[in-house]
């Protein structure tokens, strides 16, 4: 295999294709608003997905360059291309710049405010990679903001209003996942693993408090939101959707408690029960929104 081909494969691996599933969060705002899925809407949402995929991939490239030394101490991360010497840091940074340019360029074509959202995401995540990841609590907020900005981007792209309840659910739901991720990392690796400095500060009891608090606020905000957007029909589908939403959250909390949610997307993909609950919630919620 030629050197350019090996480099291309290394770049693709560093871009984390498995993580691209996170970008489906751009669908959240359009679905919550019950938009009509015309050709233009589909193109704009798909473009937003691609733009965020490019921006997120750029961040992974930068992060792996910054974290190369720490990654070499990790039993799994040491196989990442930059840490393993398969991808030169300069090449990784150059590709990151290209991806950011393409992603923001797509954002400009769809909606200037989307480009601004993507820019905010890139700035925050680069700041995280260079410094903020070592700041306890702040690191949780910055990682959670990545999920939140994805959800906001979907609404900005097609110009739908974002309700206060939607933003609260997205914000604290993101914090729940991030605190759960750190808790799982602490359970599996321990505070002295040398791969994430904030794990030396956090305790299991503190992270349990954070993800428990975030889950409580998420459920409360979602329940209030569900009743607020109720259509007043004979069957209150939004209220019914609270059940699979809460059960799904509790099911995911089982993985967190067992230390198996270090990679949220993998935790979801390996749990058929959680997938069924997620699908049930989506169907019930969509019926409620689109039957109004």
Residue, then its C-alpha position, 0 to 999 in steps of 0.5 A: x500500500x502506498x504512503x499516501x494511502x496509509x496516510x489517508x487511512x490514518x487520517x480517517x481512523x483519527x477522525x473517529x467514524x464511530x463518533x460521527x453518530x453523535x452528529x445525529x443530534x442536529x435532528x433534535x430541534x427540527x423533530x421537536x419543532x415538527x418541521x415539514x420535511x421538504x427537499x430543502x429542509x432535508x438538504x440543509x439538515x444533511x449539510x449540517x450533519x456533514x459540516x459538524x462531522x468535518x468540524x468534529x473530525x478536525x477536533x479529534x485530529x488536533x486533540x490526538x496531536x496534543x494528547x499524543x504523550x498521554x495516549x501512549x500511556x493508555x492501553x487502548x488509545x496508544x493505538x491511535x495513529x498519531x500516538x503510534x507514529x502512523x500519522x505525522x502531527x504536522x499532517x494531522x494539523x494540516x488536515x484539521x485546518x482543511x476540515x474546519x474550513x470545509x465545515x464552516x464553508x458549508x455552514x456559510x452556504x446553509x445559514x450564516x448563524x450555522x457557521x457562527x455555531x460551528x466556529x463557537x464549537x471549534x474555538x471551545x473544543x480547541x481551547x479544551x484540547x490545549x488547556x481547559x481539559x485540565x480544569x475540573x468542572x470546566x472540562x465537563x461543561x465544555x464537553x457537554x457544550x459540544x453536544x448542546x451546540x450540535x442540537x442548537x445547530x439543527x435549529x439554526x440551520x432551518x430557522x426554527x425557534x428553540x424553546x427554553x425547555x428544549x435547551x434545558x433538556x439538551x444542556x443537562x442531558x449532555x452533562x448527564x452523558x459527560x459526567x457518566x463518561x468520566x465516572x466510567x473512565x474513573x471506574x475502569x482506569x482509576x485516578x492514577x492512569x495518567x491519561x486525564x488529569x482531572x480524574x486525579x481530582x474527581x472522586x466517584x462520589x462527586x461524579x455520581x452526584x453530578x450525573x445524578x443531579x443532571x439526570x434529575x434536571x433533565x427528567x424534570x425539564x423534559x416532563x414540563x416541556x412535554x406537558x407544555x407542548x401537549x396538543x390537547x387531543x384525546x391521547x396526550x402523546x407527549x406525556x406518554x413519551x415521558x415513560x420511555x424517556x425516563x426508562x431509557x435514561x435509567x437503563x443508560x445509568x446502569x451502564x454508567x454505574x457499571x463503568x461501561x459508558x466511557x464511550x457513550x455511542x458504544x454503550x448505546x450500540x451494544x445495548x439492544x434494550x436501550x435501542x428499543x427504548x430509544x426507538x419507542x420514545x422517538x416514535x411516541x414523541x414524533x406522533x405527538x408532534x406531527x399529529x398536532 
